[in-house]
Amino acid sequence: MKKTLALALILTLSAPAFGLGEARAEGFSITQWSARGMALGNGMVGRADDPSAVAYNPAGITQLPGTRLMLGTVIERPSSRISGEWTTLNPFTGGSSSAYSSTSIEQKTWVIPHFYMTHQMNDRAWLGVGVFSRSGLGNGYPDSWPGSSALVNVRLQTLTINPNIAFKVTDRLSLAIGAEVTGADMELNLHPRFNSLDNHGTLKGRGYALSGNLALHYLINEQWRVGFTYRSRMDLKVTGTNRWDKQMGMNPMQNSSLHGTIHLPDQFALGVNYQPNEKWNFEAGVTYFVWSAYKRLDIHLEGPNNDLLTDGAKQWHDYWGFNVSAEYRPLDWLALRLGYIYETSPLNEGHADFIAPTNGRQYFTGGVGFMWDKWALDLGYAYIKVRDVTYRNMEVMEGGAITFNGRSHRSHAHSMGASLSYTF
C-alpha cells in the first residue's frame, strides 16, 4: 500500500504545473501566454512588441512607448484514451487474470488567464509586470476505471507574478532582469481497489517558489531583430495533507501531513525575427527545457506514516521546441497570423504514468488581430496533436498486484485564446 500512496503523491505533486488549466507545452510547461503569441506558435521572443513581451521576452518592452495593458485568457479542451490489458494477481492462489479496457479521460475545459502592464519611465528604462503561469496540468478519469488505484482526478493551479525592469543599453540593445513569485494549489483523488481493499483518498497541498529571469533584445537593422530569454529553475516547496475515507481492508491508511520539494526546469528561448516590409513579419525560434532536473520526487509523510517515500523515479530528458510563424497586415486595423511548433519528448517511457500522457507534440496555430484607436483585440487558436505513450508492465499497485500494458492514444487538444490591449 505504501507504493500506491507514493505513486499517488508523485502523481499529485510531480505536476506543479497545472497553471490555471492545462494548456501547456511538453511535460508540464506552459508557454501560451497570450492569444497573439498562441496564434504565432509562441513566435514572440524576437518580435516582443506588445505587452505579452513581459512573458516571452521582457527586454522587448523597450519597444513600447507610454503605458500599456493587456488582459486575456487561453482555454483548452483536451481529449485522450488509455487502452490496454490489466493483469491482477490472486494473492491466495498465485494465479492471475487479465482484462482489456479502453477509457477516455473526462472532458474538461481548462482556463489560463494572463495580465500584463508595461510603463516607460524615461528614454532608457521601462517597467513591466506579468501575471501568468509557467507550467500546468490537469487530468481526470471515471471513478470506476481500472487505473483508479493510481489516479481518478488531479488538479493543480499555479500562478506566477513576474515584475521586470528593462534598459536600453544602446539604441539597438536592450536588457531585462526580473523576479518570479509562484504559488500553487493542488488536489488529487484516487480509489484503490484490490480484493478486500476499497479506499478513497484525497491529497491536497499548497506550494510556492522563487525564481528569476534574464532577457536580451537586439535590433540588427530595420528588418532583422533577435531575442533571447532565460527563466530559472523553480523549486516548488509543498506542504499539505492526505486524507482517507470509506476504507475497507485489514490495514487501513492513516491520515497525515506531507511536505516536499519539486524541481521544475530552466527554460531557454531564442527567436530571430524578419520584417521585410510593413505588411509581412516572420519569425523562427527554438526553446530548450532542462527537464533532466526532474529525476525523482521524494515526499515526506508526517505523523503515523512518518516515512520518506522515494518511489518517485522519473528520469526525464531535456527537450527542444522549434517554431516558425508569419504575420500579415493587409489593412491598418487587421492582422492575420499562422504558426507551427514541433516539440520533442522529455518522457522516459520506463517511468511513464497516467498524469501526463504526452510524448512529444505538434501545434498548428492561427489567429487574427483587430486594432482600432488605442485598443487591440487578438484571437488565437491551436490544434495540438500528441504522440502516443506506451506503458510496459506498469505497476499500478505494490508488488505488481495490478499491472498494465497498453498505451495512451488519440491524444489531442483544441485551444483558444483572446487578449484585449489598451495603450494610454
N, C-alpha and C positions, 0 to 999 in steps of 0.2 A: 504493500500500500504506500510505502514511502516513495517508491518510484513514481506511482501515479500522482501523488501530491507534488513531487518535484517537477514532474512534467507539467502539471497544471500551473505551478508558479512560473516555470520557464515560459510557458505559452503566454501567461498574463503579462509578465514584465519584460520579456525579451523584445517586445514590440513597442517601446515607449514612443511610438510614432504616431499613433492614431490621431494625428492632428485633429482638428475638429471634424474628422471624417476619414475618408480612405483614399482620396485622390492622391496618388503618390508615384514616385519613380521606383526603380528596382529596390529590393529589400524593403526598408521602412521609410525611405527618404521621400519627402515631398518637395517638388520644385515647380509646381504650377501655382505661381504666386500672384498672377493677375490674369484677366481674360485675354488681354493682348499678348502677354507672354505665352499663355497656353496656345493661342491661335498660331503663334510663330514658333512653336516647338521649342520653347524656352530660349529662343534666339534673342535674348535681351542683354547679354553680357557686353557685347560690342556696341549695340545701339544705346542702351541705358539712357534714353531720352524722355522718359516720363516718370512719375513718382514711384512706380514699382521698381525703379533702379535701386532703391534702398535695399531691396531683397536680392536682385540679380547682380548688381554692381554699383555699390554706393558711391564710388568715385565718379560715376557718370552724372550725379546730381548737379555737378558744377555746370552742366549744360542747361539748367533750368533756372531762369531768372525769376525773381519775385518769390511768392509763396504759393505752393500748390498742394492740393489734397486729392487723394484717391480712396474710394471705398467700394468694396465689392465682395463677391463670393464665388467659389467654384463648387459645383455639386457633381457627385459621381454615383453611378448605379452599376455595381459590378455583378458579374454572373460567372459561376463555375460549377463543376461537378467533381465529386470524388467517387471513383468506381474501382472495384476490385474484390478480392477474396479475403474474408475474415476467418481466421482459424482460432478456435477456442479449445484449450486443453481441459480435460476432465481430471481434477486432482485425485479422484478416487480410483479410477481405472487406468490412468496414464494415457488413455486414448485421446483423440481429438476429433472435432467436427468442423467442417468448413461451409461457408455460405457466401454467395456473391451478392453484392448490392451496389446500387448507384444512387448517390444522394446529391441533390443540388443545395448550394448554400442559400440561406434565406435572402430574399430580395429586399435590400435596404438602400435608401438614398442617404449618402453621406454629404455633409456640408462643411466647407472650409472657408471662413471669412478672411478678408485681408483689409488692412488700412495703412495708408502711407501719408506722410506730410514732409515736405521739403521747404526750406526757408533760406534765402540768400542773405547772409549777414553783411557782407561787403563784397568788394571786387575779387577777393581771394578765398573767402571762407563761406561754407554752406553747412547747415544742419539738416539732418534727415532722421525721421523716426518711422519704424515699421512695426506692425503687429501682424504676424503670420505664423505659419507652422513649418518647421524644417523637416518634420517626419510624421508619419501617421499610419494607422492600420485599424481595421475593424472586420470582424468575420462572425458568422453565426450559422448553426446547423439545427435541424429539428432535434428536440429532446430525445426522441426515440431512435436516433440514427446509431449505427453500430460503433461509431467512434466517440460516443458521448462520455466515455471514461476519460478521454483526453481533452475534449473540448465540446461545449454546447454553444456558448456565446462569449464573445470578448469585445470589450470596448475600452479604448484608451484615447483620451483627449489631451492634446498638448497645445500650448500657445507660447510663442516667443515674442518678447518685446526687445527691439533692436535699435537703440539710438546710435547715430553715426555723426562724425564730423569729417567733412571733405575739404581739401585745399587745392587750389590751383597753384601748383609749384611753378609752372610756366604757362604760357598761353595754350600750350598743347598737352602738357602733362598734368594730370590730377591724381591725387592720392586720397584714400579714406581709411579711417580706423573706426571700429565700433565695438560695443559690448552687447552681449546677449544674455537675457534672463528668461529661462524656460520653465514653465510649470506643467505638470501632468496629473491627470486623474484617470485611474484605471479600474476596470472590473472584469472578472472572468467567472463564468458559471460552467460547472461540469457535473456529470451524473454517472459516477462509476457503477457499473453493473457487472457482477460476476458471481454465479451460483447464489449463495445466501447474502452476498454483499449488494446493498442498494442504498447509496448515499447521494445526497445533494450538497454540493459545495459551492460557496461564493467567496471569492478572493477579491479584496479591494485594497488599493494602495494609492498614495499620492507621492509625487516626487518633484524635485527641482534640479536645475543645472545652471552653472555659469560658464559662459564661453565667450568667444570673440571672433572678429573678422578683420581682414585687411583687403584692400582693393586698389586697383590701378586702372586708369583710362587714359589712352594716348591718341591724339589726333595726328595721324601720319601726314595727311594732306586734306584737301577739300573732299576727296572721295573715299579715303580709307581711314578706319579707326579700329583700335584693338582694345579689348578689356580683359581684365583678369581679376578673379575673386577667390579668396581663401576663407573658409569658415572652419573654425577649430572643432576638435572632438568635444562631444558633450558627455560628461559623466553624470548621469541622472541618478541621484540618491533617492531611494524609495523607502517609504515606511507604510505599513498597513496591517491588515488582519486577514485571517482565513477563518471562515465560519462554516460549520457543517450542521445540517438538519435532516430530518427524515431518514435517520441512519438505521441500518439493519446489518447484522453480522456479528461475529464473535469479538472483533476488536474495532469498535467504532473510533473514528477520528476525533481528536480533541481540538477545540478552538485555540488559537494562539495568535500572537502578533508576528510580524516579519519585518525585515529590513535588508537592504542590499544596494548594490550599485550596478547600473547598466551603462556600458560604454557604447556610444553612438559615434559614427565615423567622421573624420575630417572630410571636407569637401573642397575640391578644386574645380574651377571653371575658367575656360578661355574662349573668347569669341572674337572673330575677325569680321568686320562689317564693311560692305562696299556699297556706295551710293553713287551710281554713275550720273544721275540727274535728279531733279526734284520729284519725279514720279516713282522711280524704282529704288528699292533698297533691299540688299541681300545680306545674309549672314550665315557663316558656318562656325560651328563651335564644338568643343569637346569638354566633357566633365569626367572627373575621377573621384571615386568614393573609396575611402580606406576601410572597407568592411572587414579586412583581415584582423582588425582590432576586436571584432566580435567573435572571440574564440570559444567562450563558455559563459555560463551565468551561475553565480553562487548566491543563494538566498539563505539567510539565517532565520530560523524559526525560534521565537522565544517561548518561555513557559514550558508546558508539559512535552512539547515536541521540540526541545532545545537541541536541534541537530543542524549541522551545516550540510545542506543538500547540494552536492556538486555534480549531479547528473544533468548537467546543462551544456554538454559539448555541442558546439555549432560549427566551428572551424570554417567560417565563411571566407570568401575570397574578395579581394578588391575588384571593383568593376568599373567599366568605362561606359560613357554615353556619348553618342555622336548626333549632332543636329544640323539641319540646314533649313533655311526659311527664306521667304520672299514677301515683300510688301509692295503693293501698287496703289498709287493715289491718282485715280483718273480725274477726280474733282477735288477742289479745296476742302470740301466737307466730308469726303468719303475715302476710306482706305480698305483695300481687300488684302487678305493675308492667307498664306499657306505655310505649312511646316511639316517636318518629319523628324522623328527621333528613333534611334536604334540603341538599345541598352543590352550589354552583356549581363550574365547572371552572377550574383555573389554566392549562390546557394551551393552548399556541399550536400549532394543528394544522399550521402550516407547518414546525414543528420537531419533529413527533411522532417517537417512537422505539418500540422493542419492549419496553423495560424496564418501562414503567408504562403499559399500555394502559388508561387511565382518562380520562374526560372529563366528570366530574360524576357524582354518585351519590345514591342514596336508601337509608336504613336503616329497616327495620321491626323493632322490637325488643320484647322481653318477657322476663319472668322472675319469679322467686319468691324470697322470703326466709323463713328459719326462725330464730326466736330462742328460746333456752332458757337460763335462768340467766345465766352470763357469756359464753355463746357465741352466735355468729350465723353462719349459712351462707347465702350468696347464690348463686343460679344465674341465668345470663343467656343469652339467645340473640338473634342478629341475622341477618336476611336482608338482604344488601347487593346492590342492583341497580345496575349500572354502565352509563352511556351509551356508545354506540359511539364509536370513534375512526376517523377517515378518514385514509388515507395517500394523498398525491398526489405521484407522481413522486419517491418517496423513494429517494435514492441509497444503496444497500447497499454498493457498492464504489466506489472512486475513479473520478472522471470519468464516472460513470453506467455503468460496466461492467455493473452489475446494478442495476436499478431496480424499484420495487414500487408498484403501485396497488391499493389494496384497503381493508380495514377490520378492526378488532378488534370482535368482536361476541359475543353470547351470554355476556357477561361478568357474573358474579355470584359470590357467596361465601356460605358458611354459617359463622357464627362463634358459638362457645360459650365460656362462662366460668364459673369457680367461685372464690369467695373465702370464706375462713374467718377469723372475727374472734374476739378474746378481750379481755375487759376485766378488768384486775387490780383 
